[in-house]
Amino acid sequence: MAFAISAVETGYWYRPSEGHNLFGMKKNGRGFYESLSPTGYCLYRRKSSSLADYGAYEKQVIAKYNLQSRQAYVDHICRRFCPNPAYRGKLALAFQTLKALT
């Protein structure tokens, strides 16, 4: 899940992510980011901090909304995290692309 979302957010890692932000995370209270961009996006010291922040976010969301399946999580992300109607299709393509690579 995390790799697919990161692929969509970074253009399959071709676009450099400002401040190692692999997930488009904005200001939050989880404490993994070092500072914020002028537009409120998290800036991390290293990519592992971005991944840790996303992992904590994912756990928090799954517990808070009692999400029981990958599909329920995808539905939640598409509704709350990125309401762009094209995001669901981009995410589905990322799942297919990454699955083909493994």
C-alpha positions in Angstrom: 0.0 0.0 0.0 2.7 2.5 1.0 4.7 2.0 -2.1 1.7 2.4 -4.4 0.8 5.7 -2.7 4.4 6.9 -2.7 4.6 6.0 -6.4 1.5 8.1 -7.2 2.6 11.0 -5.0 6.2 11.2 -6.5 5.5 10.2 -10.1 7.1 6.8 -9.5 10.0 8.5 -7.8 11.0 10.4 -11.0 10.1 13.8 -9.4 12.4 14.7 -6.6 10.4 15.0 -3.4 11.0 18.2 -1.5 12.4 17.3 1.9 12.1 13.6 1.3 8.3 13.7 1.5 7.3 10.5 -0.2 3.6 10.7 0.6 2.6 14.3 0.3 2.2 14.5 4.1 1.2 17.9 5.6 1.6 19.3 9.1 0.6 16.7 11.7 1.3 15.9 15.3 3.2 12.6 14.9 6.6 14.3 15.2 8.6 12.7 12.4 9.2 15.8 10.3 11.9 18.3 10.8 10.2 21.4 9.5 7.5 22.6 7.1 7.5 24.0 3.6 5.8 27.4 3.1 2.7 25.5 1.8 2.5 23.3 4.9 4.1 20.1 3.6 6.4 18.1 5.9 10.1 18.3 5.3 12.0 15.2 6.6 15.7 14.7 7.3 15.6 11.4 5.4 13.3 9.2 3.5 13.0 6.7 6.3 11.4 9.4 8.5 8.8 10.0 5.8 8.1 6.3 5.6 7.8 6.1 9.5 5.4 9.0 9.5 3.2 7.3 6.8 3.3 4.1 8.7 2.1 5.8 11.9 -0.6 7.6 9.9 -1.8 4.4 8.4 -2.0 2.6 11.8 -3.8 5.6 13.2 -6.4 5.7 10.4 -7.0 1.9 10.4 -7.6 1.9 14.2 -9.7 5.1 14.2 -12.0 4.1 11.4 -11.9 0.3 12.1 -10.9 -0.4 8.5 -10.9 -4.2 8.0 -9.6 -4.6 4.4 -7.3 -3.1 1.8 -10.3 -1.9 -0.1 -11.8 -0.1 2.9 -8.4 1.6 3.4 -8.2 2.6 -0.3 -11.8 3.9 -0.1 -10.9 6.0 2.9 -7.7 7.4 1.3 -9.6 8.3 -1.9 -12.3 10.1 0.1 -10.2 11.9 2.8 -6.6 12.0 1.7 -7.0 12.9 -1.9 -10.5 13.7 -3.2 -9.2 14.1 -6.8 -11.5 11.7 -8.8 -8.5 10.5 -10.8 -6.6 9.4 -7.7 -8.3 6.0 -7.4 -7.4 5.1 -11.0 -3.8 6.2 -10.5 -3.6 4.2 -7.3 -5.0 1.1 -9.1 -2.4 1.5 -11.8 0.3 1.8 -9.3 -0.8 -1.5 -7.6 -0.7 -3.2 -11.0 2.7 -1.7 -12.0 4.3 -2.6 -8.7 2.9 -6.1 -8.7 4.4 -6.7 -12.1 7.8 -5.7 -10.8 7.8 -8.3 -8.0 
